[in-house]
Amino acid sequence: MVKDDKGLLIVLSGPAGVGKGTVCRALRKIDTNIAYSVSATTRPPREGEVDGVDYFFKSKEEFRKMIERNELLEWAQYVDNYYGTPLQFVKDTIAKGKDIILEIEVQGAKKVKEKYPEGVFIFLMPPSLEELRERIVERGTETKDLIEKRMNVAQKEIDMMKNYDYVVENDEVDAAVKRIQAIVTAEHLKRERLMDKYKRLVEVE
């Protein structure tokens, strides 16, 4: 496939519990050109999560210093914790022609769009709010009060899908991944992404 030289910045977000992490991992297993941008967070690690692989786990003081030094593409406070995207890794990956996917909250996606509007913004939807609640409960990592907080936030976040380029329902992981692959392929073939490349091909020395 003829494609542009620069990589794509792909932003995947949606309510907590919708399966963003699961979909990202499945996508990266079958598409080696997609790199994962590891986010920084102040929330404690869940069972099985590894620092520097799943997240960069930071104290609130460490995170605030990253903000002061402008080391983050975006950051947001969500349910009493901070989340953010380290900037330099994103820039380096795109420059090398590799796609990079950011798995971030809706607040963070809005900030990225302000700074990088040419990114590809995908909203991952649950089949229903009832299904979303069941997924959060099944994780077994949140208290009853926190689950209610997440559900209240989720309803507000779903209303923000109007700010995204695409909406993908995560009814089944493999199906959701195929939909995202189709989006990425189409984005690489957009005329405005390929014009400079073809102009170079037809230049007469």
Backbone hydrogen bonds, N-H to C=O, Kabsch-Sander energy under -0.5 kcal/mol:
donor,donor_aa,acceptor,acceptor_aa,energy
7,G,94,I,-2.3
10,I,8,L,-0.8
10,I,100,I,-3.1
11,V,9,L,-0.5
11,V,120,V,-3.3
12,L,10,I,-0.6
12,L,102,L,-3.3
13,S,11,V,-0.5
13,S,122,I,-2.2
18,V,15,P,-1.8
23,V,19,G,-2.5
24,C,20,K,-2.6
25,R,21,G,-2.4
26,A,22,T,-2.1
27,L,23,V,-2.4
28,R,24,C,-2.4
29,K,25,R,-1.4
30,I,26,A,-0.9
30,I,27,L,-0.6
31,D,27,L,-1.2
34,I,31,D,-1.5
35,A,33,N,-0.7
35,A,99,D,-3.2
37,S,35,A,-0.5
37,S,101,I,-2.0
38,V,36,Y,-0.8
39,S,54,D,-0.5
40,A,84,G,-2.8
41,T,56,F,-2.4
42,T,82,Y,-2.0
49,E,46,R,-2.1
52,G,55,Y,-3.4
53,V,50,V,-1.8
53,V,55,Y,-0.5
54,D,50,V,-2.5
55,Y,50,V,-1.0
56,F,39,S,-2.8
57,F,55,Y,-0.8
58,K,41,T,-3.2
58,K,56,F,-0.6
63,F,59,S,-2.3
64,R,60,K,-2.2
65,K,61,E,-1.6
66,M,62,E,-1.6
67,I,63,F,-1.9
68,E,64,R,-2.2
69,R,65,K,-1.8
70,N,67,I,-1.6
71,E,66,M,-2.4
73,L,85,T,-3.6
74,E,85,T,-0.6
76,A,83,Y,-2.7
78,Y,76,A,-0.5
78,Y,81,N,-3.5
81,N,78,Y,-1.2
83,Y,76,A,-2.6
84,G,40,A,-2.3
85,T,74,E,-2.2
87,L,71,E,-2.0
90,V,86,P,-0.7
91,K,87,L,-2.0
92,D,88,Q,-2.5
93,T,89,F,-2.1
94,I,90,V,-2.1
95,A,91,K,-2.0
96,K,92,D,-1.2
97,G,94,I,-1.7
98,K,93,T,-1.8
99,D,33,N,-1.5
100,I,8,L,-2.7
101,I,35,A,-2.7
102,L,10,I,-3.3
103,E,101,I,-0.6
104,I,12,L,-1.5
104,I,102,L,-0.9
109,A,105,E,-2.2
110,K,106,V,-1.9
111,K,107,Q,-1.4
112,V,108,G,-2.2
113,K,109,A,-2.3
114,E,110,K,-1.4
115,K,111,K,-1.5
116,Y,112,V,-3.4
119,G,116,Y,-1.8
120,V,9,L,-2.9
121,F,119,G,-0.6
122,I,11,V,-3.3
122,I,120,V,-0.6
123,F,166,Y,-2.7
124,L,13,S,-3.1
124,L,122,I,-0.6
125,M,123,F,-0.6
125,M,168,V,-2.7
132,L,128,S,-1.9
133,R,129,L,-2.4
134,E,130,E,-2.0
135,R,131,E,-2.1
136,I,132,L,-2.1
137,V,133,R,-2.5
138,E,134,E,-2.4
139,R,135,R,-1.2
140,G,136,I,-0.7
140,G,137,V,-1.0
147,I,143,T,-2.3
148,E,144,K,-1.9
149,K,145,D,-1.9
150,R,146,L,-2.7
151,M,147,I,-2.3
152,N,148,E,-2.1
153,V,149,K,-2.4
154,A,150,R,-2.5
155,Q,151,M,-1.7
156,K,152,N,-1.1
157,E,153,V,-2.4
158,I,154,A,-2.5
159,D,155,Q,-0.9
160,M,157,E,-1.7
161,M,158,I,-1.5
162,K,159,D,-0.7
163,N,160,M,-2.2
164,Y,161,M,-2.0
165,D,121,F,-1.5
166,Y,121,F,-1.9
168,V,123,F,-2.8
170,N,125,M,-3.3
171,D,169,E,-1.2
176,A,172,E,-2.4
177,V,173,V,-2.5
178,K,174,D,-2.0
179,R,175,A,-1.8
180,I,176,A,-2.1
181,Q,177,V,-2.6
182,A,178,K,-2.0
183,I,179,R,-1.8
184,V,180,I,-2.5
185,T,181,Q,-2.5
186,A,182,A,-2.2
187,E,183,I,-2.4
188,H,184,V,-2.0
189,L,185,T,-1.0
190,K,187,E,-1.2
193,R,190,K,-1.0
194,L,190,K,-1.2
194,L,191,R,-0.9
195,M,191,R,-1.6
198,Y,194,L,-2.3
199,K,195,M,-2.3
200,R,196,D,-1.7
201,L,197,K,-1.3
202,V,198,Y,-1.5
203,E,199,K,-0.6
203,E,200,R,-0.5
205,E,203,E,-0.6
